[in-house]
Structures are given as C-alpha cells and as structure tokens.
Amino acid sequence: MKALPLFLVASLAANAAWFTTSLLRTPGSTTTLDPATGRSSSGQPTLSGSRPAAGATTTTSSTDRSLSAAFKSDDPEQLRDALRAAGVDDDIVRQLVGARIWKKYEARFKALQNNPSVNASTWWKNPDGSRYQGLTKEQREESRRLQKEIKEESERLLGATNTVNQNPWLERQYGFLPTDKRELLQQTEQDYNELIGEINQETQGFQLPSDREQLRFLEEEKRRDLVALLTPEELRAYDMRNSSTAQQLRWKMTKMDASEEEYVQIFDLQKNFDDQYNPSSNYQDVVERDQAYWKARKEAEKDLNAQIQATIGDQRYLDYVMSNDHGFQQVQAATLRLGLPEDTPRKIYSLRADIPDSANSIAADTNLSYEQKTAQLTQLATTARDQIRTQLGAEAAEVILKNNSFRWINELEKGNIITYDADGGQSSKRLQKPPAAKKP
C-alpha cells in the first residue's frame, strides 16, 4: 500500500469521526426511545433499519465500548479487531485501519517531502512535479523504506490486497495480467521510473552525453526485464496499453470513437511504422535525416494509410481522418454544446469536398473569362459561409470560420483552389490569369 495522499487521510479521519459519533454511545449511558417516532430522547433516529419495540431502552454494549476505545487508541490492530467484531464491512475496515497506519508515518513523510523549491510567494510559477525534487539520495531511500513498512504493516493487519483492482487506472494498465504478475510489473516500472527520475533530477535540465547513455541503458534494461517477465502475448498487450505508439494512437482512436477491434487492428499497423520511423527511445542520439529518408518516410506513411483504410473500410477511414482534424473537432464541440443534430459536422465537412470540386470545374471551363471565373469562385466562398452559418448559427459559425482548417474558403476569393485528398492532405491550384495583350 502506498502512502495515502493527505486529502484522503483527512477524508478518512472525517469518516472516522462520523463513525464514532453515529455508531457509538458513551460507555455506561442509556438511551430511551420514543415509541411513536423511533427516536432517542435526544431527537436522533435509531441506527437500525427497523423500529425498536415500544418503550424499549438500549444500553451501551461491550462492542460499543470496544469501538470507542479503539478509535481513541493509536493502535491500528486494536481498531481492526473492534471493527470486525462489530460486523463492519471489510472495505470500511481497510480504509479506517489504513488511515490509522498512515497516521503513524505522516510526520516522518512530511519531514522528508518538504520541498524548499516550492515557494508560495511565487504562485505564478509551476513547482517541479518530481516526487523527489529537493531530496537527497538518502532521503529518497528513506521514503521508499517507509512505504515498504506501511505496505508490510498493512498486509500483516489486513492481508494482501490487489491494489490494481482497487485503482481503475491501474486496472486499465495491468488488468490483462494475473495478480502476481501485476504486482511484479508495477514494481518493475516503479523501480525504473525512480532511477530515471534520479538521473533527470541530477542533470538539472542539462544532459551530458554520459547522462543520455545512462538513461538509454536503463530503458534497454527495463525492456529486457519486461521480456523476461511477460509472455509474448502479455508483452503485446502491455505495448498496446503503454508503448509510445499506444500513447499517440489512443488519442486518435478516442476522437473517432473506435471500437476495441479497430484499435487493435490499427495498432499493429501503426507500431510497424513507428518501429522504423518513430523510435520509442527518448534518449537516442539525434541522427541527421537526408532527402532519401524523408522520401522513404512519406511513401511509408502513404502505405500505412492505405493499409488502415483497407482494414477498417472507407467510411470508418473517413471518420479516422476527419476526427483528427482540429477544425472538425471544433465543429463537433460546437455541435455538442449547442445541441445540434449529430450529423452536423459531416454536413459541414462535406463542403470541403463538394465546393472545391465545383471550383475546379469553373476553373476548367474555357467558355468563362477570368473575371467570370473569379466572380463565381467568390460566390462559392459566400455559399460555403452561408451554409455553415445555417448549420451552426451566426455566432458559432464566426468562431469556426476563423479556424485554419477552413482557410480554403478564404482562398477561393483569392483565386486559389485548395483540394483535400482521402488522407487529409491538401494541394493548391491557382486560377491562371490570361496573358496580357501585347501593345501594338
């Protein structure tokens, strides 16, 4: 069990106070119950779900006295026994006893974690987020030792607990593993994160080549440990949740509301690309890229998009492309806030295909003069804005039209026709002026 945050300790302490005042009676006291209301002479309702018999009188029991004494004591074992004897739910027992265990260590943690670099007077500056900021190596070791003591005492008093199941975030990250491996994996990651954090703290924002070498070594060692700990299937499941590819892809998949099957299918394709062109290591030496590299990367990206489209189908691929466009995301947000029809974003984005097609037809019409063509392109731009205003309303439309994703509308008035391909890429063609007549 890790050290509890202070706000949680305060919450549990409040719960304990409520528990004491609501469930306990002062030893030796008696409470007479009103048969008409089921309330005590003090006006308080009884704790039982059923009304006691008329004229009944309750006397503080030995269990109540034990609970009262246990709450006044600093002994977590005494509190555990008294709560269990009273039939309190095990989850509540764990919370209250956990808070009592933490209380024994609170002052020692505070003494270690006072951060001199966090100055309340410089409120406009972000404090360093490192949990070890300002701590010496000896203090960091003491912090880990105290955490270990808390965990051991908690397990001695309450038995081993699966902290993964108690934490939804950890369940998301490690839920694919059996309990024993979850704990080993969590500990492995914590150990490496602490080692990397210590090095980053020592660099003070300026890394030497030797620092990068140490960090790269730790990264490689961590991977070797993961390979040794997990089966190939478990390692793949781990990568789908924790790799750099997963961090980027999860954001895209959320935007398009992807299914689990779609995520898994696209992950494999994206990771193959990333392994070659987006190395996951943060500590590799910078390599200069030549034109041949960028050309090969562009072709690989084209192949990747074609594979994704073939895998999830044309319609879902359109969702994939559009949902990761900033302008489309803004239209989605406006649609949600204003309670507009669900298909509003699609209708607006269909203009980006339809109107440039019309503009290209105008540009290719040999029967029109240059002036006629520019006038018609300007009219297309007006039509696009009017349709967006109709869909979103005037106020929201003005916000949306300032987004760079709708730059293609303004460019029409300048004689520039911007066309988007299936992958969201764009190309531009300028309306050609006729050559000026030669002077005689």
N, C-alpha and C positions, 0 to 999 in steps of 0.2 A: 504494500500500500504506500503510495507516495504521500509526501507531506500535504495536508489539506490546505487549500487557499484560505486566507483569513476571513473572507466574506462567508465561506461555507462554515467555518468554525463558529462565526457569530450567529449564523442561522441555526446551527445545531444547538448552540447554547440557548438561544431563544426557545427552541423546541423543548429543550430540557426543562427550562423554567415553566413553560406551559404544562409540561407533563407533570411536574411537581405540584403545581397549584391546582391542576384539574383532576388529577387522579388520586392524589394523596390527601390524607386527613392528618391533622396534628395528633401525634400519639396520645392516646388516652381520652380523646374528645368524643362526644356523641353528637349525632345529628338527628333531630326529629323531623319526620317527613309529613307534609300536609297531604291527607288522603284525597283531597279534591284536585290538587294540582300536580302532585308527584314531585314538588319542590321542597328543598330543605327550608329550615327556619330562616336561613339567610337569604332565601329567594333564588337559590341556584337549582337548576334541574338536576335530577339524578343522572349518573353516567350510564346506567343500564338502559338497554333498549326497551325494557318492559317496566311498567309502573309497579312499584312495590305494594304490598298489601296495605290496606287502610290502617293507619295508626302505627305502622312499623317503625322501629327505631334501629339505626345502624350504628355499630361501634367499630372504631378503627381496628383492623385486623393486624395480625403479626406480619402479613405480607406488606401492608401499607407502611408499617414501621420499618421494615427492612428496606423498602424502596426509599423512604425518606432518608434513612441513614446512608444508603448507598449514594444518593445524589449529593449529600453533604460531604461525603468522603472523596478523597483523591485517588482511590483505588479502583482502576477500571475492572479488575476481576470481580470485586465485590458488586459493582454496578451490573456487570454481566449476569451474575448469578441471581441477583434480586429481580432483574427484568425478566429473565427466563422463568423464574419461579412464579412471576405474576402473569405469565402467559402472553407476554408482549411479542408481537410479530418480529421474526428474526431480522428483517431488513431494518426495522427501527432499532433493534438491539445493536446491530452493526454500526448504524450511524451514530448513536449516542456513545457507545463504547469507543468508537473511532475518534470522536471528538475529545473524549476524556484522555485517550492515549496521546493525541496531538497536544493537549494542554500541557503534558509533562515535558514536551520538547519545544514548545513555542518560543520561549525566551532564548533558548540556545540557537534556534534557527534565525531569530531576529538579530541576534548578536553577530551571526555570520553574514547575513544578507543585507545589512545596512550598506547602502550604496552611496559613497560620498560624491559620486559624479552626478547624482540626481539632485538638482538644486531647485527648490520650489520657486525661487525668485526668478529663474529663467524659464518661466512657464511656456514661452513660445517655442522652445527648443525641444526636440524629441530626445528623451533619455535613451541610452543604449539599451536595446532589447535583450542583450545577453544575460542569461541567468547567472553567469559567473563574472559579470563585469565588476572590476574592482577587487575581486577575491584573489588571494594568494593560492598557490598550489596546495599548501597545507589546509587552507580554509575550504577549498573545493573537495579535498579528500575527506575532511570532517563532515561536510554537508552530505556526501554520499554515505558516510558511515552512519550518520543519524537516520537517514532514510532507510538504511538496511535494518537498523534497530527497530524502527517503527514497524516495518514490514514483518520482522520476526515476532515482535510482541503481538501484533495484530493476529498473525497466524496461530500463535500459541493460545491466545484467548478465544479466537473466533473460528479457527480453522482456515485452511487455504481457500482463497476466493479467486474466481476467474475475473480479473479486472477488465478483461476485454469485453465480456458480456455486459458489464456494468457501464461501459462507456460506448455510446453509439458510434463515435468517431473511430475508436479502436476496432469496433466490430466491423466497420466498413473496410478498414485496412487489413485486418488479420482474420476476419470471420471465416475464411476458406480453410483455415488450419485447425487441427486438433488442439486441445487446450495446452498440452505440454509444449508443443512447437510454438504456439502463440507467445507464450511467456519467454521462451528462448529467443525468438525473433525480436520481440520487443526489447529485451535486454541487450541483444547484439546491437540493435540500432541505437539504443541509448548510449552504450559504451562508445561507439564510433562518433556519435554526434558530440559527446563530451570531449573526446580527443581532438576532433576538428575544431570545436569551439575554443579550446585552449590555445591552439595554434593561431587561430584568427584573432584572438584577443592579444596575443603576444606581438603580432605583426603591426598592431595599431594603425591599420589601414594601408600599410605599405609592405607589399610582399616582395621578398627577395627570391631569386631562383631556387634557393635551398628550401624556402617555405613551400613553394609550389610543388617541389619534389616530395616533401613530406606529406602534403595533402593528397597528391596523386597516389602515393604509396598506400595511405590509409584507405583511399577509395578502392584501390585494387584489392587490398586485403579484405575489406568488407565484402566485396563481391565473391571472393574465394570462400569466405565463411558462409555466405548465403548459399552458394553452390553445394557446399558440404552439408549444410543443414537441411535443405529442401530437396524434394524430388524434382525432376524436370517439370512435371505438371504443376507442382506447387510454386516453383520459381516463375513459371509463365504467369500464373495467377497473381503472384506478387508484382511482377512487372506491369501487369495490366492495371494495377492499382497505384503503384508507387514510382514507376520509372519517369524519366523526364518526358518521354512520349506520352505517357498517361496524363501528366500534369497539363500538357498543352491540349491533348485531344479531348479530355473530359470537358474542358471549357467549350469547345466546338460542339460536342455532342449534346451538351445541355441546351445550347442555343437552338438546335434543330429538333430537340425533344426526341433523341434517338432511343431506340429500344436496346436492350442488353445485347441481342443478337447483332444488331447493326454496329454497336460499339466494338464488339469482339472482332467482327469481320474487318472493320476499318483499322482497328489497332494493329493487326498483323501486317497489313499493307503499309501503314504509316511507319511502324517500327523498322521494317526492312529499309525504308528510305532514310530514316533518321540514323540508323546504324552506319550508313555510308556518308551522309551529308550533314547530319546534325549530331556529332558525337556527344554522348551524355556527360562526359567528364567536364567538370568546370575548371580543371587545372592543367589541361593540355597546353603545350606551347603554341603560340599563335603561328599559324602557317600562312604564308602569302599565297593567295589564290590567283591563278593566271586566267586568261580568257578561255582556255580549253576547259578548265574546271567549271567555270560558270556556264559555259555552253552545255557541258555534260549534265550539270545540275538542272538546268532548265528543261532539258529533254527528259530527265528522270522525273521531274515534277509533272510534266505532261503525261508521262506513262502512269504515274501514280493516280492522277485524277481520272484517267481513262479506266483504270482498274477499279477505283471506287465507284464510278458511275456504272460499270458493268456489274458490280457486286450488289449494289442496293437499288438499281433501276433509275430510269431517267427522272421520274417525278421526285423521288427522295433525294436524288443528287441535286436537283434544283433547290430543294429545301436546304440541303447542306451548303450550297454556295450562297444562297440569299441570306440565310440566317446568320452567317458570319460576316455580313456586310454591315458596317456601322449605321449607314442610313436606314437599312431595313430594320435594324434593331430599334432605332428611334421611332420608326413608324409603328412597330409592334408595341412599344411602350406607350405611345400616344393612343393607340387603339385600345389598350387595356385601361388606361386611365379614363378615357372619355366614354368607355362603354360602347365602342363602335362594333359593327359586325366583324366577326372573326376573319373573314376573307379580305378585309380592307387592305392589309399590307400587300397581299398578292395582286390585288387590282391596281394598286399604285405602282408596284414594280413591273407590272405588265406594260406600262407606258414606256419603260426603258427599252423594251424590245420593239414595240409597235411603232412608236413615233420615229426613232432613228431609221426604221425600215422605210417609212413614208418619206423621210428626208432624203434618203439615198435615191428613191425613185424620182423625187423632184430634181435632185442634182443631175441625174442621168437623162432627164427629158430634154432633148435637143430642140423642142418647139418653144421652150421658155427662154426668155432673155435672162441675163444675170440679175437684173433688177427684179424681175418677176420671181426668180428663184429665191433671192434674199428675202423678199416680202413674204413668200409662202413659208420659208423656214421660221421667220419671226412669228407668223401666225401659228405654226406648230408649237412654238415655245409658249405662246399665250394659251393655246388649247391645253397643253400639259399642266400649266399652273392652275387653270380654271378647274380641271378635273381633280387635281389634288385638293384644292380648296373645297370642292363639292364633297369629296370623301372625308376630309378631316375637319372641315370648318376653317374659317379665315384665320383665327388666332394660331391654331396648331400648325396650319399649313405654312405660315410665315416662318415658324421655327424650323420646320422640316426643310423648306426650300433653301435655307442658308447652309444646310449640310453639304459637305463636299461631294457626297455621293450623288447629289442632284445637279452637279456642275454642268452636266450635259445639256440641261435646259437653257442655261445662260449662253452656252457656247453656240447653240443654234442661231442666236441673234447675231453672232459674230461671223457666221458663215462656216463654223466648224461642226462637223457631224461626228459625234463620239458613238461608237458601236461597241457593245459588250458581247463577249463570246460565252460559251456554256460554262467556262471555268471562272467567270467573273472578270477575266482580263479585258482590257479595252484597247481600242485602236481609234485613231482620229484621221479624218479626211477633211481637207479644206475645200470649200467651194471655189472653183477657179474663175478668176476674172478673165474676160476675153481680152486678147491683146489690144493695146491702144492703137487707134487708127494712125497710120503714118501721115505726117504732114506733107502736103504737096510741095 
